[in-house]
Amino acid sequence: MQRLAVSAVVLLCAMTTSVCAEEAPLETLLRAQVFNKVFEGFDFYHVTIERDIAKADGTREVTAEAKGKFSDHTMRLKALFQLDGQTVVSGQVLEEEGLPACSSAAQHHGADL
């Protein structure tokens, strides 16, 4: 009985790890190419992938939300990205709340990232 319980826990951990491993590279890619610049100077921030759609031409359309904290203030940014392989080709801000970004490159708040 104890072996069955341990096997169930190991199987559950393996399933959870594989799901997280699939999501982590996309979050890491968006952090490196976009969000680290936008949230520069913040105490911390978290990225959530809301939607990831593969298109017929091999590109991907990804909707992601990032929430960060700077001092006692927060910022939330939701954006739509076009990815070609491991490169963010374009991005468009869908929603933004809270503090403006700290980086000078990110202060040009147009529709594009």
N, C-alpha and C positions, 0 to 999 in steps of 0.2 A: 504494500500500500504506500509506504514511504517513497519507494522508487518511482511509483506512478506519479505521485505529487511532484517530485523533483523533476521528472521528465516533462511534466506539463509546464512547470515554471521555466525550464530551459527552452522548451519549444516557444512559449510566449515571448520570452526575451529575444530569441532569434528572430521571430516575426517582427517584433517591434524595432529591433536594430536594423533589419533590412529596409523597413519603411523609412526610418529616420535617415539611413544612409542614402536612400534615393533622393530625399528632399535636401539634405545638407549641401551637396555640390551646387545646386541651383541657388540656394540662399547665399552660399559663399561667393559664387560668381557675381550676384547682384550687389553684395556688400563691397566686393573689391572694385567693381566697375562703376558703381553709382552711389550707393548709400553711404559708404565711408566718407565721400566728399560732402554729401548733403548734411550728414550728422557729425561733421568735424567739430570737435570741442565739446560735444555732449558727454555727460557722465556715462551713459550707456544707451543702447537701442536694441530693439528686437525686430526681426524680419519674419513675416508670415507669408507664405505663398498661398494665394486664394484660388488661383486658376492657372493651369498650364495646358495649353492646347497645341498639339502638333498640327502644322498646316501641310497641305499637299506638296508645296515647294521645298519642304525640308526645314523651314524655319519654325519657330515656336512663338506663340503669343502668351505672355505671362502677365498676370495681374498679381501684384505684391503690395503688402502694406507694411510700413515700418513705423514703429512707435519708439520715441526716445525721450529721455529726461535730461534736462539741463538745469541745475540748481533746483528750484521749486517749480519749474515750469515743464510742460510737456509739449511734444510735437507729434502729430500723426500725419503721415504722407501715404497716400494710395496712388499707385502708378501702373500704367500699362506699358509693357516692354515688348519689343520685337527682338528676338534672338536668332542669330545665325551661327549654329554650332556653339562655341564657347564665347561668343562676342555679342554684347548688347549693341544692336544696330541703331535703335531709336527708343525713346521713352516719352511718355506723355503723362503729366500729372492729372489725375482724375479728381482727387480730393486732397485738401491740405488744411490742417487745423493747428493752432498753437503758435509757438515761436517761429520766426523766420530762421532759415538755416544760417549757420555761423560762417561758412566758407564764402569767400568773395565770389567764387565761380558759381555757387549755388544761389546767390542772392538775385540773380536775374530770373525772377519768377515769371516766366512765360509759360506756355503750355508744354514746352518740350524740356526734357532732361538732358 
